[in-house]
Amino acid sequence: MDIKELQKIVQESGVVGAGGAGFPTYVKIDERANTILLNCAECEPLLKLHRQLMEKHAYEIMKTFHMVAETVGAKEAIIGIKRSYTKAVKALEQYIGEFPEMRIALLQEVYPMGDEVVLIYEATGRVVRPGGLPIEEGVAVFNVETMYNIYNAVENQKPVTSKLVSVVAEVEKPVTVRVPLGCTIEDVVNLAGGTTVKDPVYFVGGPMMGFIGSGSQQITKTTNAVLVLPKDHNIVMKKQRKASIDLKRAASICCQCETCTDLCPRHALGHPITPHLFMRSASNKDFQDLNPFLHTMFCSSCGVCEMYACPQDLAPRSLMADYKGGLRKNGIKPPQAEAKPVEAAREYRKVPEERLMARLGLTKYDKDAPLDDQVVKMKAVKVLLSQHIGAPAVPVVKAGDTVAEGQLIAQPAKGLSVGIHASISGRVNEVTDKYIGIVCK
């Protein structure tokens, strides 16, 4: 298979990064990639779906990973996986001999190992420049579920119509389930037996980089987890803080200890991110040196500074995100910058995941969430037209149309975009500029 053929299949099948921002995967299938990297590091605490999927479908995923390597002409295919995922590692070792260009990179149980810039360094020793893309270093990174979706698109002509979601924390039975795209968070939580607390908060994504969602919110191609938490949990309280108050607190109690900068994973790789200097400049409205503000654009928002490092419980990540968003809104692009040498002390400043979970008050929620890989049936869905970075898909159906699961209901728009498909069979009851509603007959 040549590159253009594979790109077309992947784009038309609606494959995007199954987590994070959902970067359209067809763009990553690039002949400049001399190394491809499979991310099985489960960046966030409590997430389990990637290791579970790898354990169950190791051969299919490795076969597809090999095919992608051959298609782009990569010399090496590396599977980055935490050594603590023993069952998944054993599943990989069973087949690794069949793929001579492939190797397993065993990773430490530290956060944020799943961040692609960190993962690339750990697995290859290469440093992606500040603001740069992995392909500039000859690397393309895919996560496990994305690779499995490519397998289904190529081998089974099956587009992306469902998503694996881990439902954990304050639920009766933590589970990892496969659900149709466009069902609601409340639908998914009910599959875990319901909640165990009054007035639960639905935290979408991981505890470090996720956000507070609502029960009526739709599941998308990037929804990896729903954490059900009590409304007074520390993580929830931090997410509800106001920037104006955070700035005043920083002005009064930030002691410039530099722990936020010392423990910043990107700073340790030589990127010019200095949260302590940003906090000093922002809280004092000191704009003589603009670099602390401009360099927020290199922040990955991993949250180590805010959720783990700061002894004063300040909010550098949230404040930097606000400034970064403001800069982008006003058309400011990241400045050109080169990475400095990797910090000599980096190895001693990694954040152990076990300690992180204890600090966050999540240790008691670290339980098995068994995988059920059969798609759960739903009576109605609202499939969003924008589930990824780039332009929303363009509807090709109208209200009243009958559609079958897997049928194209919105075609890729011009530019960076992918197709959207019906996640259930039924009748289209609504088409808006945001979503397409489908109900079972």
C-alpha positions in Angstrom: 0.0 0.0 0.0 1.4 3.4 -0.9 1.2 6.5 1.4 -1.6 8.3 -0.5 -3.8 5.2 -0.5 -3.4 4.7 3.2 -3.9 8.4 3.9 -7.2 8.4 2.0 -8.5 5.3 3.9 -7.6 6.8 7.2 -9.1 10.2 6.4 -12.3 8.8 5.0 -12.6 6.4 7.9 -12.5 9.3 10.4 -9.4 8.2 12.3 -8.0 10.8 14.6 -5.8 10.8 17.7 -7.9 8.8 20.2 -7.1 11.3 23.0 -5.7 14.7 23.5 -6.6 17.2 20.8 -7.5 14.5 18.2 -5.0 15.4 15.5 -6.2 13.9 12.2 -4.1 10.7 11.8 -3.8 10.8 8.0 -1.4 13.8 8.3 1.0 11.8 10.5 1.4 9.2 7.7 4.4 10.9 6.3 7.4 9.7 4.4 9.7 12.0 6.5 9.2 9.6 9.5 12.2 7.4 9.8 10.9 6.3 13.2 7.4 5.6 14.3 6.4 5.4 17.9 3.4 3.7 19.5 2.3 5.4 22.7 1.2 2.9 25.4 2.2 5.0 28.4 -1.3 6.0 29.6 -0.2 9.6 30.3 -2.8 10.2 33.1 -3.3 8.4 36.4 -6.3 6.0 36.6 -6.6 5.5 32.8 -6.3 1.9 31.7 -7.8 1.5 28.3 -4.6 1.5 26.2 -2.9 -1.2 28.1 -6.1 -3.2 28.1 -6.6 -2.9 24.4 -3.0 -3.8 23.8 -3.3 -6.9 26.0 -6.4 -8.1 24.1 -5.4 -7.1 20.5 -1.6 -7.1 20.5 -1.2 -8.9 17.2 -3.6 -6.8 15.3 -2.1 -3.6 16.6 1.5 -4.8 15.9 0.6 -6.0 12.4 -0.9 -2.6 11.6 2.0 -0.8 13.2 4.4 -2.8 11.0 2.2 -1.9 7.9 2.4 1.8 8.7 6.2 1.5 9.1 6.5 -0.2 5.7 4.2 2.4 4.1 6.2 5.4 5.2 9.6 3.7 4.9 10.4 4.0 8.6 13.6 2.1 9.7 12.4 1.6 13.2 9.0 1.1 14.9 9.1 1.5 18.7 6.4 0.5 21.2 6.7 2.7 24.3 5.1 1.0 27.2 5.5 1.3 31.0 7.3 -1.8 32.4 4.6 -2.1 35.1 2.0 -3.1 32.4 3.2 -6.6 32.7 0.2 -8.4 31.0 0.4 -6.1 28.0 4.2 -6.4 27.8 3.9 -10.2 27.7 1.3 -10.0 24.9 3.8 -7.9 22.9 6.7 -10.2 23.6 4.7 -13.1 22.2 4.8 -11.6 18.7 7.7 -9.2 18.6 10.0 -11.7 16.8 7.7 -11.5 13.7 8.5 -7.8 13.2 12.3 -7.3 12.7 12.1 -3.4 12.6 10.1 -3.3 15.9 11.3 -3.0 19.4 9.8 -2.5 22.9 10.9 0.5 24.9 10.1 -0.2 28.6 9.3 3.1 30.4 9.2 4.2 34.0 6.0 4.8 36.0 6.3 8.5 36.0 4.1 11.4 34.9 3.8 12.7 32.2 5.4 9.8 30.3 2.6 9.8 27.7 3.4 13.4 26.6 4.7 12.9 23.1 7.7 15.2 23.6 8.7 13.3 26.8 8.0 10.0 25.2 10.1 10.7 22.2 13.1 11.6 24.3 12.7 8.5 26.6 12.4 6.2 23.6 14.8 7.7 21.1 16.9 10.3 22.8 15.7 13.0 20.4 14.5 16.4 21.6 11.7 18.1 19.7 12.4 21.8 19.5 10.1 24.2 21.5 6.9 24.7 19.5 8.0 22.1 17.0 6.4 18.9 15.6 7.8 15.4 16.1 8.1 15.0 12.3 10.8 17.6 12.3 12.9 15.0 14.2 11.8 12.3 11.8 9.3 10.8 14.3 5.5 10.1 14.1 3.6 9.2 17.3 0.4 7.2 17.4 -1.5 6.0 20.4 -2.8 2.4 20.8 -6.5 3.0 20.1 -5.6 5.1 17.1 -3.6 2.2 15.7 -6.4 -0.3 16.4 -8.8 2.1 14.5 -6.4 2.0 11.5 -6.4 -1.8 11.7 -10.2 -1.8 11.5 -10.3 0.8 8.7 -7.8 -1.2 6.5 -8.6 -4.8 7.3 -12.3 -4.6 8.0 -13.3 -1.4 6.1 -14.8 -0.2 9.4 -14.8 3.5 10.1 -14.6 5.0 13.6 -18.1 4.8 15.1 -17.3 4.0 18.8 -14.9 4.9 21.6 -13.4 3.1 24.5 -14.0 5.0 27.8 -12.8 4.2 31.3 -15.4 5.0 33.9 -13.7 5.2 37.4 -13.7 6.6 40.9 -17.1 7.1 42.6 -19.0 4.5 40.7 -20.4 1.1 41.7 -18.4 -0.9 39.2 -15.4 0.7 37.5 -15.3 -0.4 33.9 -13.8 0.3 30.5 -16.6 0.2 27.9 -17.0 0.7 24.1 -19.8 3.1 23.4 -21.2 4.7 20.2 -20.0 8.2 19.5 -22.5 10.8 20.4 -24.0 9.1 23.5 -23.9 11.1 26.7 -21.5 11.0 29.7 -24.5 10.1 31.8 -25.2 7.1 29.5 -21.7 5.9 30.1 -21.7 6.4 33.8 -24.8 4.3 34.1 -22.9 1.4 32.5 -20.7 1.5 35.6 -23.7 0.9 37.9 -24.2 4.6 38.7 -22.5 6.9 41.1 -21.8 6.4 44.8 -21.9 10.0 45.9 -24.5 12.8 46.1 -24.2 15.6 43.5 -21.3 13.9 41.6 -19.0 15.9 39.3 -18.1 14.4 36.0 -14.4 15.0 35.3 -13.8 14.2 31.6 -10.3 13.0 30.7 -7.5 12.4 33.2 -7.2 14.1 36.6 -4.3 16.3 35.5 -5.4 17.6 32.1 -9.1 16.9 32.1 -12.1 19.2 32.6 -15.4 19.3 34.4 -18.2 18.1 32.1 -21.9 17.7 32.3 -24.0 14.5 32.1 -25.6 15.6 28.8 -22.2 16.1 27.1 -21.5 13.9 24.1 -18.8 11.2 23.9 -16.3 12.1 21.1 -13.3 10.4 19.4 -11.0 11.8 22.1 -13.0 11.0 25.3 -10.7 8.5 27.1 -12.2 8.6 30.6 -14.9 9.9 32.9 -13.9 10.3 36.6 -16.8 10.6 38.9 -15.8 12.7 41.9 -17.4 14.3 44.9 -18.0 18.0 44.5 -15.6 18.8 47.3 -12.7 16.8 45.9 -9.4 18.7 45.7 -9.2 18.3 41.9 -12.7 19.7 41.4 -12.0 22.6 43.7 -8.9 23.5 41.8 -10.7 23.5 38.5 -13.3 25.9 39.8 -10.9 28.6 41.0 -11.0 32.0 39.5 -8.0 33.5 37.7 -8.5 36.9 39.3 -8.2 35.3 42.8 -5.3 33.1 41.7 -3.3 36.2 40.5 -3.9 37.9 43.9 -2.8 34.8 45.8 0.3 34.6 43.6 1.1 38.2 44.3 0.8 37.7 48.1 2.4 34.3 48.7 4.5 33.2 45.7 8.0 32.9 47.3 9.9 32.2 44.0 11.1 28.9 45.2 11.3 27.8 41.5 10.0 24.3 42.3 7.4 24.7 39.5 10.2 25.3 37.0 12.5 22.7 38.4 9.9 20.0 38.1 8.5 21.1 34.7 9.0 18.2 32.3 9.4 20.4 29.2 11.8 22.7 31.0 13.9 19.7 31.9 14.2 18.9 28.2 15.6 22.4 27.6 12.4 24.2 26.5 12.3 27.9 27.6 9.4 27.5 30.0 9.8 29.2 33.4 6.6 29.1 35.4 8.2 30.9 38.4 9.2 33.9 36.3 5.8 34.0 34.7 4.1 34.0 38.1 6.3 36.9 39.2 5.7 38.9 36.1 1.9 38.2 35.8 1.1 38.8 39.5 3.0 42.0 39.6 1.9 43.2 36.1 5.5 43.5 35.1 5.8 43.6 31.3 9.4 44.8 30.9 10.4 41.4 29.8 7.8 39.7 27.6 9.5 36.3 27.4 7.8 34.8 30.5 4.5 35.5 28.8 5.5 34.5 25.2 7.1 31.3 26.5 3.7 30.1 27.9 3.0 29.0 24.3 5.5 26.2 24.8 3.6 24.8 27.9 2.0 21.4 27.4 -0.5 22.1 30.3 0.5 18.8 32.0 -0.2 20.4 35.4 2.8 19.2 37.3 3.5 22.8 38.4 0.0 23.3 39.7 -1.1 19.9 40.9 2.1 18.6 42.3 5.1 21.0 42.6 3.8 24.2 44.2 4.1 24.2 48.0 1.7 27.1 48.2 -1.1 25.5 46.2 -0.9 28.2 43.5 -2.1 27.8 39.9 0.7 28.5 37.4 -0.7 26.0 34.8 -4.2 27.6 34.7 -2.9 31.1 34.6 -0.4 30.3 31.8 -3.2 28.6 29.9 -5.3 31.8 30.1 -2.4 33.9 28.9 -1.6 31.4 26.1 -5.2 31.5 25.0 -5.2 35.2 24.9 -2.0 35.4 22.8 -3.4 33.0 20.3 -6.8 34.8 20.2 -4.9 37.9 19.2 -2.9 36.3 16.5 0.4 36.0 18.4 2.4 33.0 17.2 5.0 31.1 19.3 8.5 32.8 19.1 11.4 30.9 17.5 13.4 29.2 20.1 16.0 26.4 20.3 16.1 23.9 23.1 18.9 24.2 25.6 20.8 21.0 26.7 18.7 18.5 28.6 18.9 19.3 32.4 21.5 17.1 34.1 19.2 16.8 37.1 16.2 15.7 35.0 16.4 12.0 36.1 16.0 13.1 39.7 13.1 15.4 39.1 10.6 13.0 37.6 7.2 12.7 39.2 6.5 9.1 40.4 2.9 8.3 39.4 2.2 6.5 42.7 3.2 9.6 44.7 1.2 11.8 42.3 -2.0 9.8 42.9 -1.4 10.1 46.7 -0.9 13.8 46.4 -4.1 14.2 44.4 -6.2 12.0 46.7 -6.8 9.3 44.0 -5.0 6.3 45.5 -8.3 4.7 46.7 -9.7 4.9 43.2 -6.8 2.9 41.6 -8.9 -0.2 41.0 -9.4 -2.6 38.1 -11.8 -1.4 35.4 -12.4 -4.5 33.3 -12.6 -4.0 29.5 -15.8 -4.9 27.7 -14.9 -4.5 24.0 -18.4 -5.1 22.7 -20.2 -1.9 21.6 -23.0 -1.0 23.9 -26.3 -0.3 22.2 -27.9 3.2 22.6 -31.3 4.4 21.5 -30.2 7.9 20.5 -27.0 9.8 19.8 -25.9 13.3 18.8 -22.7 12.9 16.7 -20.6 16.0 16.8 -19.3 17.4 13.5 -16.1 18.6 15.1 -14.3 16.0 17.2 -10.7 16.9 16.3 -8.3 19.7 15.4 -9.2 21.2 12.1 -12.3 22.0 10.2 -15.7 20.4 11.1 -17.0 17.8 8.8 -19.8 18.8 6.3 -23.2 17.0 6.7 -24.3 14.9 3.7 -27.6 13.7 5.3 -30.8 15.6 6.2 -33.5 15.1 8.8 -35.7 12.2 7.9 -33.0 10.2 6.2 -32.5 6.5 7.3 -28.9 5.7 8.0 -27.0 2.5 8.9 -24.2 2.2 11.4 -20.9 3.1 9.7 -22.5 5.1 6.9 -20.9 8.4 6.1 -23.0 11.2 7.4 -20.6 14.1 7.1 -17.7 14.4 4.6 -14.3 15.9 5.3 -14.3 19.7 4.8 -11.6 21.5 2.8 -8.3 21.6 4.7 -7.5 19.6 7.8 -10.6 17.4 8.3 -11.9 13.8 8.5 -15.2 12.0 7.8 -17.9 11.4 10.4 -20.0 8.3 10.4 -23.3 7.1 11.9 -22.6 5.4 15.2 -26.0 3.7 15.3 -28.5 2.7 12.7 -31.7 4.6 12.7 -33.4 7.8 11.5 -31.7 11.2 11.3 -33.9 13.5 13.5 -31.8 16.6 13.5 -29.0 18.2 11.5 -27.4 21.4 12.9 -24.1 23.2 12.4 -22.8 21.4 15.5 -24.1 17.8 15.3 -26.3 15.2 13.6 -28.9 13.5 15.8 -29.9 9.9 15.1 -32.6 7.8 16.9 -33.2 4.1 16.6 -36.3 3.2 14.6 
